[in-house]
């Protein structure tokens, strides 16, 4: 009985924490999209491994 109660509490805590993390990540992505839409997208450069390449002349 006591073990089941502890497991139920742990499951509830894990689900709440997981939901909170998911919300923070989705909110960060939403804020990034709103910022890009408001300020306009920056000039895009060819990428290599997700990083901007330096253009040398």
HURA-V412814 format. One record per helix or strand of 3 or more residues. SS is the DSSP state (H for helix, E for strand). FROM is the first residue (numbers start at 1). LEN is the number of residues. Records with the same first field share a line. If there is no record, write none. Layout:
BEGIN
SS: FROM-LEN / FROM-LEN
END
This chain:
BEGIN
H: 2-38
END
